[in-house]
């Protein structure tokens, strides 16, 4: 009596495993974002924890972002001065510096620096709570850990990223002014009048508020990777590393999209 041929379960090849893992991660992140927007409007409202997370993300990052801004301003002024002098346009240095910092360099560099500091920390902290079953205990006790751990951190990033970006931009302009005083003995009234006369409201509003999008990406990706981690301490370290890498890539991609939309809506900014 003939028998049916046996089917062989062939193991997945590495590209197939990578593709499957990528789509599982991407799908899980999308569902996590949907859950965030569904739960953010519902009580309980963890106001005290939100304030604590804003302090953690904001005031404790002031020195880091100040050093970043000072380095941006000084280096950009030094690098640009020689090029502008060759064309007899050294007088436009303050305007060029202000536009470069406020429109692109300040928001992106600040967001990348904060992604490195906050992303890894949030993913590691939440991941440690997951592998030690603290989150499971909160869920069993019906204390809604998603509100306490995820929503507060994401909202803190959304609020504090524009604040820290504005701080970095002003420190960067101050660094450029100090370099101009040392190198060219530029009058402070000439520098600041020239710098702010070239800026428009759209430059300050759109290009600063876009960092709220960057903050959302950093917060949601880091919380997702920490909240869904499985295993032990090794997986927690991998989640922290992935949070920084993925957040940084998404910031760069989101910047392209936001700038394109801004140009479409407002024309040349």
C-alpha positions in Angstrom: 0.0 0.0 0.0 1.7 3.3 -1.1 2.5 5.8 1.6 2.6 9.6 1.2 6.0 11.1 1.0 7.2 12.6 4.2 7.6 16.4 4.3 10.9 17.7 5.6 10.9 20.7 7.9 13.8 22.7 6.5 15.4 25.1 8.9 15.1 28.8 8.1 18.1 30.4 6.5 19.7 33.4 8.3 18.2 36.0 6.0 14.7 34.5 6.6 15.2 34.6 10.3 16.4 38.2 10.2 13.5 39.2 8.0 11.0 37.5 10.3 12.6 39.0 13.4 12.5 42.5 11.8 8.8 42.4 10.9 7.9 40.9 14.3 9.8 43.8 16.0 8.3 46.4 13.7 4.8 45.0 14.2 5.2 44.9 18.0 6.4 48.5 18.0 3.4 49.7 16.0 1.0 47.9 18.4 2.9 49.4 21.3 2.4 52.9 19.8 -1.3 52.2 19.3 -1.5 51.1 22.9 0.2 54.3 24.0 -2.2 56.6 22.2 -5.1 54.6 23.5 -4.0 54.6 27.2 -2.5 58.1 27.4 -6.0 59.7 27.8 -7.2 57.2 30.5 -6.6 57.4 34.3 -4.6 57.0 36.4 -2.6 60.2 35.6 0.8 59.7 37.2 1.5 63.4 37.6 4.1 63.0 40.3 6.0 60.4 38.3 5.8 62.6 35.2 7.4 65.5 37.0 10.1 63.2 38.3 10.8 61.9 34.8 10.9 65.4 33.4 13.5 66.3 36.1 15.5 63.1 35.2 15.4 63.9 31.5 15.7 67.7 31.7 17.7 69.2 34.6 20.1 66.3 34.8 20.9 66.8 31.1 21.7 70.5 31.3 25.4 70.1 31.7 25.7 67.6 28.9 23.7 69.7 26.5 25.5 72.8 27.5 28.9 71.2 26.6 27.4 70.0 23.4 26.1 73.4 22.5 29.4 75.2 23.3 31.3 72.7 21.2 28.9 73.2 18.3 29.1 77.0 18.4 32.9 77.3 18.8 33.8 74.7 16.2 31.2 75.9 13.6 32.5 79.5 14.0 36.1 78.4 13.7 35.5 76.3 10.7 33.3 78.8 8.9 35.4 82.0 9.5 38.2 81.1 7.1 35.8 80.1 4.3 33.7 83.2 4.7 36.8 85.4 4.8 38.0 84.2 1.4 34.8 85.5 -0.1 34.8 88.7 1.9 31.6 87.6 3.8 33.0 87.3 7.3 30.3 89.8 8.5 27.5 87.2 7.8 29.1 84.7 10.2 26.6 85.5 13.1 23.6 85.0 10.7 25.0 81.8 9.2 25.8 80.5 12.7 22.3 81.2 14.0 20.5 79.7 11.0 22.6 76.6 11.0 22.2 76.0 14.7 18.5 76.7 15.1 17.4 75.1 11.9 19.3 71.8 11.8 22.5 71.3 13.8 21.1 72.1 17.2 17.9 70.0 17.1 19.5 67.0 15.5 22.7 66.9 17.6 20.9 67.5 20.8 18.4 64.8 20.1 21.1 62.3 19.2 23.0 63.1 22.4 19.8 62.7 24.5 19.0 59.4 22.7 22.3 58.1 23.9 21.8 59.2 27.5 18.1 58.7 28.0 17.4 55.8 25.6 19.8 53.4 27.1 18.8 54.3 30.6 15.1 53.9 30.1 15.5 50.6 28.2 17.9 49.2 30.9 15.7 50.3 33.8 12.4 49.0 32.5 14.1 45.9 31.1 15.6 45.1 34.6 12.1 45.4 36.1 10.8 43.0 33.5 13.4 40.3 33.9 13.1 40.5 37.7 9.3 40.1 37.4 8.5 43.5 39.0 6.3 44.5 36.1 4.4 41.2 36.3 3.8 41.8 40.0 2.4 45.2 39.3 0.1 43.8 36.6 -1.1 41.1 39.0 -1.9 43.8 41.5 -3.8 45.8 38.9 -1.6 48.9 39.3 -1.3 49.6 35.5 2.5 49.7 35.1 2.1 50.9 31.5 0.9 54.3 32.8 3.6 54.5 35.5 6.6 53.2 33.4 5.9 54.0 29.8 3.5 57.0 29.4 5.3 59.2 32.0 8.7 58.6 30.3 7.4 59.2 26.8 5.6 62.4 27.8 8.7 63.6 29.6 10.8 63.2 26.5 8.2 65.0 24.4 8.1 68.0 26.7 11.8 68.2 27.6 13.4 67.7 24.2 12.4 71.2 22.9 13.4 72.8 26.1 16.9 71.2 26.0 17.2 72.1 22.3 16.5 75.8 23.0 19.1 75.7 25.8 21.6 74.0 23.5 21.0 76.6 20.7 21.5 79.5 23.0 24.7 78.0 24.4 25.9 77.4 20.8 25.4 81.0 19.9 27.2 82.1 23.0 30.1 79.8 22.0 30.1 81.3 18.6 30.2 84.8 20.1 33.1 84.0 22.4 35.0 82.6 19.4 34.2 85.8 17.4 35.5 88.0 20.2 38.7 86.1 20.6 39.4 85.8 16.9 38.0 89.0 15.5 37.2 91.2 18.5 33.6 91.5 17.2 31.3 93.9 19.0 28.5 92.1 21.0 25.8 94.3 19.6 26.8 93.6 16.0 26.9 89.9 16.6 23.6 89.5 18.4 21.7 91.9 16.1 23.0 90.2 13.0 22.3 86.7 14.5 18.6 87.3 15.5 17.8 89.6 12.5 18.2 86.5 10.2 15.8 84.3 12.2 12.1 84.2 11.6 9.3 82.8 13.8 9.0 79.8 11.6 12.7 79.0 12.2 12.3 79.1 16.0 8.9 77.3 16.1 9.0 74.5 13.6 12.6 73.5 13.9 12.4 73.5 17.7 9.1 71.8 18.1 10.1 69.0 15.7 12.3 67.7 18.5 9.1 66.7 20.3 8.7 64.1 17.5 12.3 63.0 18.2 11.6 62.8 21.9 8.5 60.7 21.2 10.6 58.3 19.1 13.3 58.0 21.7 10.8 57.4 24.5 8.6 55.0 22.8 11.4 52.9 21.2 13.3 52.7 24.5 10.3 51.8 26.6 9.1 49.2 24.0 12.5 47.5 24.0 12.7 47.5 27.8 9.0 46.5 28.3 9.2 43.5 26.0 12.6 42.2 26.9 12.8 38.5 27.8 15.7 36.6 29.3 18.3 37.9 31.7 20.8 40.6 32.2 22.4 39.9 28.8 19.1 40.7 27.0 18.7 43.9 29.1 22.1 45.1 27.8 21.2 44.3 24.2 17.9 46.1 24.6 19.8 49.2 25.9 22.2 49.1 23.0 19.4 48.6 20.5 17.4 51.5 22.0 20.3 53.9 21.2 20.9 52.6 17.7 17.3 52.4 16.6 16.3 55.8 18.2 19.3 57.5 16.5 18.3 56.1 13.1 14.7 57.0 13.5 15.7 60.6 14.5 17.6 61.0 11.3 14.8 59.5 9.2 12.2 61.6 11.0 14.2 64.7 10.4 14.1 64.2 6.6 10.3 63.7 6.8 9.6 66.6 9.0 11.7 69.0 6.9 10.0 67.8 3.8 6.6 68.4 5.3 7.6 71.8 6.6 8.8 72.9 3.1 5.6 71.6 1.6 3.4 73.5 4.1 5.4 76.7 4.6 7.6 76.9 1.5 11.2 77.9 2.0 11.8 78.2 5.7 
